[in-house]
Amino acid sequence: MSGYFNINAGPRWGNRRYLIPEYVVFDFFPNLPKFVNTLRRRAKEIELGDLADKVNCHFPTINSQRIGVELRKFFSLLKNQRTPQDLDPSISTHIQHSFNKDLNFPGRHSFGLPSARYTFTVFAAFAYETTSTLLAEALLSTFWNNRHAIRDQEPDHKLLFWLTALDLLRHLVNHHDLNKCIRFLSNRHHHIRHHYRTSGRFDPQMERLLDKMDRMLQEMDRGRAFDRALAYPRARTLPPVRPVPMLMPAPVPWASAYSSPVVRPYDGWVPEAEMDEMKQRIEDLEINQQVQGMQLGLGPPSPMDALALGWHGLD
């Protein structure tokens, strides 16, 4: 067993063992040996549960049991490889198969791409922990081939998983290819941001990703910020100049005469016409009270009141 690493699935995943050739581990998963059990170092034994717990740290909302199932499928691929040339196609085929299950049999689930999402996120976290450029490139290539299905069929809150998984690959793949994938999801940037803001949680990684998508969406690269627009085109061969701030204030929000949602005037605000009408009603009320007092025999009005009433006495 000196030429193999022993992956022990344990009782949670059927007590299976997977023998992975050393050349596969050292060439394509250089950081995998750090998970070797210290008590079984000579046997080169790695507990599948330890790997599942490590992946679960990146995606806490995914059940560790489901993570272990995905890792077990992955190690089943590795143990059957006889040459390194067969490893890359088999991994890409397995990832694409998870997409095909969701795309060809939509009745298996209510919405989205759950099978592809679980496979992609778990494999991305595993590639990050083992620094596997082979797995990362296979994931990125499969993502780009299925980018339209991911953008159009996945719900807003599930796109956060795809963004997090892509971000885990940032040190393992070409930055231009990675940014191209993130830019493609920027079309649903506002929906993703709205769901994240209303979730009530703070995630520094997601804040950085959303800020990156903002810059991609606004095409603000080469040092420009959100409050600084490009004054005029400038060739890359020209010497750099200090950008001139072009502050753009926010537009004045539209406000109606009445506050919403209760339709009522603002406190302390009464139109002039309503004020005049109110004074006229008070005067009419006073006149009516005085006329009623005369009819009840309460005495004639005072001279000033009589003048206001237009009363000139008896002939």
DODRENPA-420136 format. One line per field, with one value per residue (C-alpha): y, z negated, x negated; residue number from 0; chain. Coordinates in pm, 1 decimal. Each point is the difference from the previous one (the first is absolute). Example, Ala and Ser with C-alpha at 12.3 -4.5 7.8 and 13.67 -1.06 7.14 Angstrom:
2
y: (-450.0/344.0)
z: (-780.0/66.0)
x: (-1230.0/-137.0)
k: (0/1)
c: (A/A)
END
This chain:
315
y: (0.0/223.8/134.2/103.3/235.6/-168.3/202.2/-138.2/86.8/-119.7/-128.4/315.4/-78.6/-379.1/-84.1/9.5/50.1/160.9/-54.8/303.0/-33.0/219.1/160.1/118.9/160.8/163.1/120.4/123.1/41.1/108.5/112.0/-316.7/-174.1/259.4/-172.4/-331.5/-135.7/52.4/-339.1/-179.0/194.6/-307.1/-138.0/341.1/-11.2/301.7/22.9/104.4/165.0/239.9/108.9/40.0/219.1/216.8/49.3/69.9/300.6/169.2/-93.0/-35.3/-29.1/-319.3/-319.9/-172.5/-330.9/132.4/131.7/-344.6/-159.3/238.2/-62.7/-374.2/25.5/202.6/-252.3/-275.6/177.3/31.0/-362.4/-118.4/211.3/-184.2/290.3/375.2/69.7/-162.3/207.0/335.7/-133.7/-221.5/288.8/231.0/-274.5/-60.2/370.4/30.9/-307.0/181.0/284.3/-244.1/-156.3/337.5/116.0/-323.4/-106.5/319.5/-198.4/-132.0/331.0/307.4/266.5/85.0/-230.9/-170.2/-295.3/217.3/256.9/-253.3/-161.9/331.7/156.5/-308.5/-53.9/368.7/-8.9/-325.4/154.4/298.8/-216.9/-226.3/278.3/-205.9/203.8/-298.1/-15.4/379.4/29.3/-281.2/176.2/334.5/-153.2/-183.6/314.2/196.4/-272.0/8.9/370.3/71.7/-275.2/123.5/361.7/-68.9/-291.6/49.7/210.8/314.4/-137.8/-303.2/212.8/94.6/-357.7/23.8/331.6/-133.1/-310.8/206.5/221.6/-306.0/-64.6/345.4/-117.2/-315.5/119.1/281.7/325.5/105.3/-320.9/24.4/363.2/-91.3/-250.5/244.5/275.1/-227.6/-26.7/378.6/24.6/-116.4/206.2/208.8/-308.2/-164.5/315.1/38.7/-355.7/37.4/330.5/-138.1/-319.0/186.8/-141.0/151.7/-190.1/179.6/-235.4/75.0/373.1/-15.8/-201.8/239.4/294.8/-175.6/-58.5/368.2/98.7/-250.2/116.8/366.2/-75.1/190.6/-140.6/164.8/176.5/168.8/3.7/24.9/379.3/63.7/-33.4/-11.8/354.8/-96.2/-307.5/-38.9/-241.9/-245.6/121.7/352.1/87.7/-26.4/311.5/57.9/-53.9/301.1/-70.4/36.8/-29.1/-97.0/77.7/-227.8/111.1/182.8/-251.4/70.4/106.3/54.1/250.6/-274.8/-242.8/-367.0/-239.6/208.0/263.6/307.6/344.5/50.1/123.1/379.4/39.9/139.3/148.5/368.2/-76.6/-239.9/263.5/257.9/-251.6/-86.8/367.8/43.5/-301.8/139.1/332.8/-169.5/-209.2/307.3/177.8/-301.9/-20.6/366.7/-30.4/-302.6/195.6/279.1/-248.6/-147.3/342.4/34.3/371.6/206.1/-18.7/260.5/291.5/-151.8/-341.6/158.9/178.6/-330.6/-165.1/278.3/66.9/359.3/-31.1/22.5/252.9)
z: (0.0/21.0/344.0/-90.9/-226.8/-189.8/-16.1/-280.3/47.3/-346.6/-116.5/109.0/365.2/10.1/-147.1/345.3/71.7/308.9/99.9/187.2/176.1/-139.1/335.7/29.0/-344.2/29.6/358.2/-8.9/-369.9/-172.5/-325.1/-51.1/-209.4/-275.8/-85.7/-77.7/-339.3/-241.5/-162.8/336.4/171.5/111.0/166.2/162.1/-113.8/47.5/-164.2/237.0/-292.2/-53.0/363.9/-21.1/-310.2/171.7/304.4/-227.8/-142.8/340.9/46.8/-346.0/139.9/192.1/-196.8/-79.7/95.2/351.7/14.7/-87.8/275.0/259.9/-122.0/8.5/366.5/71.0/-160.0/195.1/313.3/-127.3/-98.8/351.0/176.5/143.3/178.7/-69.7/350.5/-87.8/-313.6/150.7/242.8/-265.0/-246.6/263.1/109.9/-357.4/-60.3/329.2/-88.8/-308.2/226.0/239.8/-282.3/-80.9/359.9/149.6/-292.2/-145.4/-172.2/-253.4/-186.2/-41.3/145.7/69.9/49.0/-339.4/114.5/196.7/-280.1/-266.9/220.5/107.3/-346.4/-171.1/271.9/-7.8/-376.0/37.7/274.9/-226.8/-295.1/212.8/235.8/302.1/318.2/204.8/-181.3/-3.5/375.9/62.3/-219.7/171.5/346.3/-89.1/-154.5/318.8/214.8/-212.9/-85.2/162.2/-196.3/-327.0/58.2/130.6/-217.2/-339.1/-255.8/-136.9/-340.5/156.7/218.6/-318.6/-13.6/355.1/-69.7/-316.9/182.5/283.3/-250.2/-153.4/336.7/32.5/-84.8/212.6/342.1/243.3/-134.8/339.3/38.1/-355.7/39.3/322.2/-188.3/-282.2/250.5/167.8/-328.1/-41.6/201.6/-313.2/-230.9/-142.4/-86.5/-168.4/-200.6/-105.5/-131.8/-183.9/-161.2/-115.4/-142.7/-310.7/0.0/66.6/206.4/84.4/291.7/148.9/-56.8/200.0/276.8/28.4/12.0/276.2/193.0/-41.2/162.6/279.4/61.8/17.7/191.8/-263.4/34.2/32.1/-334.1/45.6/-291.0/-15.2/-43.0/265.3/366.6/290.2/135.9/346.1/166.0/-51.0/172.2/-209.5/157.0/-138.8/-336.1/-292.5/-132.4/-323.7/63.3/-50.9/-240.5/170.9/-292.5/100.6/-273.9/-46.3/173.4/-213.0/-102.1/119.9/-276.4/25.9/-193.5/-232.2/-202.5/78.5/-79.3/-198.0/225.5/-223.2/7.1/-160.3/-358.7/-16.6/370.4/98.0/342.2/11.2/154.9/-281.7/-256.9/154.6/12.0/-364.5/-104.5/197.1/-171.3/-343.3/83.8/132.1/-315.4/-223.9/203.0/-17.8/-376.2/-42.4/227.4/-195.6/-324.1/132.6/106.1/-349.8/-157.3/-149.4/87.0/293.4/109.8/-87.6/245.0/134.6/43.1/164.6/242.9/76.0/53.9/221.6/-251.8/-4.7/-265.7/38.3/222.6)
x: (0.0/-308.0/91.7/354.6/191.1/281.9/324.6/217.8/368.2/99.7/340.2/185.5/-73.2/3.0/-344.2/-155.1/-366.8/-150.8/-361.9/-132.3/-338.9/-274.1/-81.3/360.8/-12.4/-342.3/46.5/358.7/94.6/-322.3/164.7/204.7/-272.9/44.9/330.3/-172.8/102.3/-289.0/67.5/-4.9/-275.2/-190.4/312.3/64.6/360.9/227.4/341.2/275.1/179.1/-291.7/17.5/378.0/-31.1/-261.0/222.7/295.4/-187.0/29.1/368.3/158.8/352.9/-81.9/49.0/-329.6/159.3/62.7/-356.3/-133.0/208.9/-145.3/-355.1/56.2/104.6/-311.5/-234.8/171.7/-121.8/-355.7/-43.7/90.7/-262.9/-295.4/-172.2/-4.0/133.8/332.7/56.8/97.2/266.3/157.3/34.8/151.0/239.3/113.7/68.6/185.8/206.8/131.8/116.0/163.1/202.6/154.7/44.3/133.1/218.8/152.0/276.9/-250.0/2.8/217.1/-229.4/-361.7/-296.9/-44.5/-210.4/-242.0/-11.8/-96.8/-263.4/-150.2/-16.2/-142.7/-260.2/-96.8/-59.4/-195.0/-214.2/-67.2/-105.1/-222.1/-126.6/102.0/-35.4/119.8/333.1/36.5/-47.9/248.5/255.8/-47.9/25.6/321.4/146.1/-60.6/154.7/317.6/1.6/337.2/174.3/-151.5/98.1/350.6/114.8/-159.5/194.1/-158.8/-94.2/-170.0/-225.2/-184.5/-133.2/-133.4/-171.3/-160.7/-120.0/-146.9/-178.8/-168.9/-165.9/-155.6/-355.3/19.3/119.2/-62.7/143.9/131.3/201.6/129.8/108.2/175.1/216.2/76.7/77.7/255.1/192.9/-9.9/321.0/183.8/-215.8/286.2/206.5/-298.0/-76.3/364.2/16.2/-330.1/101.8/334.8/-153.7/-116.9/-353.9/-341.1/-256.7/-328.4/-59.9/341.3/-48.8/-322.2/167.1/293.5/-237.9/-192.4/321.7/87.2/-325.7/46.4/353.8/-103.1/-321.7/-199.8/-346.9/-342.3/37.1/339.3/241.5/377.8/3.4/-261.8/90.7/-242.6/-32.4/-124.6/-153.8/-371.2/-234.7/-195.8/-326.5/40.7/-153.3/240.5/169.9/179.0/372.1/223.3/285.8/335.4/234.7/349.2/253.9/294.8/320.2/254.6/266.9/350.6/236.2/373.3/210.1/116.6/-203.5/31.3/162.6/254.5/153.2/-2.6/-163.2/-337.1/4.9/23.8/83.5/342.5/77.9/98.7/338.5/83.9/-100.9/235.3/282.1/-57.1/21.1/321.3/156.2/-87.4/160.0/314.9/20.8/-17.7/269.5/230.7/-42.7/93.8/304.1/120.6/-40.8/222.1/267.5/2.6/52.2/-337.5/-10.4/-113.8/-358.7/-252.8/-48.1/-319.7/165.6/301.1/-225.2/-174.0/338.1/123.4/284.2/126.0/270.3/376.7/162.1)
k: (0/1/2/3/4/5/6/7/8/9/10/11/12/13/14/15/16/17/18/19/20/21/22/23/24/25/26/27/28/29/30/31/32/33/34/35/36/37/38/39/40/41/42/43/44/45/46/47/48/49/50/51/52/53/54/55/56/57/58/59/60/61/62/63/64/65/66/67/68/69/70/71/72/73/74/75/76/77/78/79/80/81/82/83/84/85/86/87/88/89/90/91/92/93/94/95/96/97/98/99/100/101/102/103/104/105/106/107/108/109/110/111/112/113/114/115/116/117/118/119/120/121/122/123/124/125/126/127/128/129/130/131/132/133/134/135/136/137/138/139/140/141/142/143/144/145/146/147/148/149/150/151/152/153/154/155/156/157/158/159/160/161/162/163/164/165/166/167/168/169/170/171/172/173/174/175/176/177/178/179/180/181/182/183/184/185/186/187/188/189/190/191/192/193/194/195/196/197/198/199/200/201/202/203/204/205/206/207/208/209/210/211/212/213/214/215/216/217/218/219/220/221/222/223/224/225/226/227/228/229/230/231/232/233/234/235/236/237/238/239/240/241/242/243/244/245/246/247/248/249/250/251/252/253/254/255/256/257/258/259/260/261/262/263/264/265/266/267/268/269/270/271/272/273/274/275/276/277/278/279/280/281/282/283/284/285/286/287/288/289/290/291/292/293/294/295/296/297/298/299/300/301/302/303/304/305/306/307/308/309/310/311/312/313/314)
c: (A/A/A/A/A/A/A/A/A/A/A/A/A/A/A/A/A/A/A/A/A/A/A/A/A/A/A/A/A/A/A/A/A/A/A/A/A/A/A/A/A/A/A/A/A/A/A/A/A/A/A/A/A/A/A/A/A/A/A/A/A/A/A/A/A/A/A/A/A/A/A/A/A/A/A/A/A/A/A/A/A/A/A/A/A/A/A/A/A/A/A/A/A/A/A/A/A/A/A/A/A/A/A/A/A/A/A/A/A/A/A/A/A/A/A/A/A/A/A/A/A/A/A/A/A/A/A/A/A/A/A/A/A/A/A/A/A/A/A/A/A/A/A/A/A/A/A/A/A/A/A/A/A/A/A/A/A/A/A/A/A/A/A/A/A/A/A/A/A/A/A/A/A/A/A/A/A/A/A/A/A/A/A/A/A/A/A/A/A/A/A/A/A/A/A/A/A/A/A/A/A/A/A/A/A/A/A/A/A/A/A/A/A/A/A/A/A/A/A/A/A/A/A/A/A/A/A/A/A/A/A/A/A/A/A/A/A/A/A/A/A/A/A/A/A/A/A/A/A/A/A/A/A/A/A/A/A/A/A/A/A/A/A/A/A/A/A/A/A/A/A/A/A/A/A/A/A/A/A/A/A/A/A/A/A/A/A/A/A/A/A/A/A/A/A/A/A/A/A/A/A/A/A/A/A/A/A/A/A/A/A/A/A/A/A)
END
